[in-house]
């Protein structure tokens, strides 16, 4: 530049071999509101994007790992705004830039690393002083915070402007508590969920039960950019089993189905229909009628309600206080069960017990809904029914184990989409999903909830979600729901609102030491890598006891 020939390139220097280029100096701020940094003259303001990482290093050897949360322009003389100088004179323009006019950024300190101590990153409880140098975060800085790619850490993406550096999730901490993947429609929630699940399965941190509403996780997955991409079963054929409510459609898609799931009418309980109150437009009187019918007819209550013979009608009239109109209205709604092929009068074999056996063997299960994925009623009924039984068995096994780690059931992560339908404030306290979210790891069962409306999830449940992975949200209520309870949430609001529409997300909570904005890892590259490893690995004989149910 012209000015450099007069003043020299004074700003472009390194503080040391372990530090990135200097960006500016701290000129103000506070712990609660963040720091204000005056940008060096040689640094273009347009290079500072919200979500970028910088490091403020003090003379005492303390490094403050910070995130850019806002970018602004400022000046030393307000008259410049009313009467700008003649910038056609390039020399005059360079004189003004960095002196009378300059850029500044707000940065939020997230962690502190003391180079003089052996302890790792610590929460920020103070701030660096005036004129502390601020530098670009290096790959070494990122690794010192997020750990290396190893048996316990899984790379999920790279920080903004550090494309060759990985952000690694701590998988041990990830599966200990429930996880939420949020974002508006089309932002890649399913894409990131597949990535997370691949990491959990590959590193054997938990078994997973995935309620696959739109066939996004099993054998193949649909991707807007690449078309069909390998699903989890292709990546881990010995570790992931596909079960199907609609096996005919699955096999038309050349999906290797191991289990055809059938549910008997006798297994349905009134609590399952109570979950369908909103989607099936069931009144309170109809829900009460379900409990009355179950008490009167026991396991046969659904079958008898669907058929409702004259003898049954007289039996209800003589022995219950149910109104005939209520019963008939309930019957019309329950009769839609006859259109669902996975519901049968009497199942020949207990499909749900078979799923639980697979989970106990260390195999993850993808339950594909096929054509029933378009029916929210079917999805809610099946997910609630299966999860209720699994939770009951896990509670029993944990109590029998009596603290013996070797006898405890495997860590299980249940993946459910449209989570707000199960965790709505009006029903979350009664649903099995609400119970699991609140109990956390007490019974070795956690949730991975995927939703585009986090504001529809009960606040108490949201407070128990340990790790939140959030793509772009533009609804104020949804943003508030995601950031509620997050340390420094007010400073992350602008970052969250300015994410790209795809392949960017902010991760907060238990699995990362600090909030991080990432460019998500390419799933297809990961899939190719895993499949190449599968081909080169020696083939294992099928495990004893495994079989296919037709």
Secondary structure, 3 states (H helix, E strand, C coil): CHHHHHHCCCCCCECCCCCCEEEEEEEEEECCCEEEEEECCCCCHHHCCCCCEEEEECCCCEEEEEEEEEEEEEECCCHHHHCCCCCCCHHHHHHHECCCEEEEEEEEEEEEEECCCCCCCEECCCCCCCCCEEEECCHHHHHHHHCCCECCEEEEEEECCCCCCCEEEEHHHHHHCEEEEECCCCCCHHHHHHHHHHHHHHCCCCEEEEEECCCCCCCEEEECCCEEEECHHHHCCCCEEEEECCHHHHHHCCCCCCEECCEEHHHCCHHHHHCCCCCCCCCHHHHHHHHHHHHHHHHHHHHHHHHCCHHHHHHHHHHCCCCHHHHHHHHHHHHHHHHCCCEECCCCCCHHHHHHHHHHCCCEEEEECHHHHHCHHHHHHHHHHHHHHHHHHHHHHHHHHCCCHHHCCCCEEEEEECHHHCCCCCCCCCCHHHHHHHHHHHHCEEEEEEECCHHHCCHHHHHCEEEEEECCCCCHHHHHHHHCCCCCHHHHHHHHHCCCCCCEEEEEECCCCCCEEEEECCHHHHHHHHHHHHHHCCCCCCCCCCCCEC
